[in-house]
Amino acid sequence: MTGQSLHLALQQQVENLQALSGLLEQELHLISCRDAEALMTLLNEKEQTLEQIQKLDAEVTPLHQQKIAQEALSDEEQHLISTAQSLLDECKYRTEINQKAVEQGQLRLTHLRNLMMEVRAKESMTYDKKGKTSGASASKGYRA
């Protein structure tokens, strides 16, 4: 890869990171809407984008190191690198937000399940001969 190729690879990496940022934004929306099918499709697309980023990063890193050693990094390439770094930081932040949204959803489901179990337990509550509450069903303990 030549210097021009490094420049093009950096531009492509910035585009990939912008796409990832958009996917992360869509992911948060789908998490909040609880659209599992669309979320799974989006996760596949996100995985492909991450693979592209990783592959391109493996190609760019040695060229970047070589240019730094030669002190031949242009201002435009430096700008693209800083843009890519800020986009990467944004993607990390969005990922943390999405993770917290998923965790909150899990907590809500657990809370809902617990509430349903409490309601079910209250519905089955009866009283014994002494007037104390009992969790057994009303038909138990009666003899004909």
C-alpha positions in Angstrom: 0.0 0.0 0.0 1.3 3.4 -0.9 0.7 6.7 0.9 -2.4 7.3 -1.3 -3.7 3.9 -0.3 -3.2 4.7 3.4 -5.2 7.9 2.9 -8.0 5.9 1.2 -7.9 3.2 3.9 -8.2 5.9 6.6 -11.2 7.4 4.7 -12.8 4.0 4.5 -12.2 3.4 8.2 -13.9 6.7 9.0 -16.9 5.6 6.9 -17.0 2.2 8.6 -17.0 3.9 12.0 -19.7 6.3 11.0 -21.8 3.3 9.8 -21.2 1.5 13.1 -22.2 4.6 15.1 -25.5 4.7 13.1 -26.0 1.0 13.7 -25.5 1.5 17.4 -28.1 4.3 17.4 -30.6 2.0 15.6 -29.7 -0.8 18.1 -30.7 1.4 21.1 -34.0 2.2 19.4 -34.8 -1.4 18.7 -33.8 -2.4 22.3 -36.3 0.2 23.6 -39.0 -1.0 21.2 -38.3 -4.6 22.0 -38.3 -5.6 18.3 -36.3 -8.9 18.6 -36.4 -9.8 14.9 -35.2 -6.5 13.6 -32.6 -6.4 16.4 -31.2 -9.8 15.3 -30.9 -8.6 11.7 -29.2 -5.4 12.9 -26.8 -7.4 15.1 -25.7 -9.4 12.0 -25.1 -6.2 10.1 -23.2 -4.8 13.1 -21.0 -7.9 13.2 -20.1 -7.6 9.6 -19.2 -3.9 10.0 -17.1 -4.7 13.0 -15.3 -7.4 11.0 -14.6 -4.8 8.2 -13.3 -2.4 10.8 -11.0 -5.0 12.3 -9.7 -6.2 8.9 -9.0 -2.6 7.7 -7.4 -1.8 11.1 -5.0 -4.7 10.6 -4.0 -3.3 7.2 -3.7 0.3 8.3 -1.7 -0.2 11.5 1.6 -1.2 10.0 1.4 1.5 7.4 0.6 4.1 10.0 3.6 2.9 12.1 5.9 3.1 9.1 4.7 6.6 8.2 5.3 7.7 11.8 8.8 6.3 11.8 9.5 8.1 8.5 7.8 11.3 9.8 5.8 11.3 6.6 2.3 11.5 8.0 0.4 14.2 6.2 -1.9 16.7 7.9 -4.9 15.2 6.2 -4.0 11.7 7.3 -3.5 13.0 10.8 -6.9 14.6 10.7 -8.5 11.3 9.4 -6.8 9.4 12.3 -8.1 11.9 14.9 -11.6 11.7 13.3 -11.5 7.9 13.4 -10.4 8.0 17.1 -13.2 10.3 18.1 -15.7 8.1 16.2 -14.3 5.1 18.0 -14.8 6.8 21.3 -18.4 7.7 20.4 -19.0 4.0 19.4 -17.7 2.8 22.7 -20.0 5.3 24.5 -23.0 4.2 22.5 -22.1 0.5 23.2 -22.1 1.2 27.0 -25.5 3.0 26.7 -26.9 0.0 24.8 -25.5 -2.4 27.4 -27.2 -0.5 30.2 -30.5 -0.4 28.2 -30.4 -4.2 27.9 -29.6 -4.6 31.6 -32.5 -2.3 32.5 -34.8 -4.4 30.3 -33.6 -7.5 32.1 -34.3 -5.9 35.5 -37.8 -4.9 34.4 -38.5 -8.4 33.2 -37.3 -9.9 36.5 -39.4 -7.4 38.5 -42.5 -8.2 36.4 -42.0 -11.9 36.9 -41.7 -11.4 40.7 -44.9 -9.3 40.7 -46.7 -12.0 38.8 -45.5 -14.7 41.3 -46.7 -12.5 44.2 -50.1 -12.1 42.7 -50.3 -15.9 42.1 -49.3 -16.5 45.7 -51.9 -14.1 47.0 -54.6 -15.7 44.9 -54.0 -19.1 46.4 -53.9 -17.8 50.0 -56.6 -19.2 52.3 -57.4 -19.2 56.0 -57.2 -22.2 58.4 -59.6 -22.9 61.3 -57.8 -20.5 63.6 -58.1 -17.6 61.0 -54.4 -17.7 60.1 -53.4 -17.3 56.4 -52.2 -20.3 54.5 -50.8 -20.6 51.0 -52.5 -23.9 50.3 -55.5 -24.1 48.0 -59.0 -23.8 49.5 -59.9 -27.5 48.6 -57.1 -29.0 50.7 -57.9 -30.1 54.2 -61.7 -30.5 53.8 -63.2 -33.9 54.4 -66.6 -35.0 53.3 
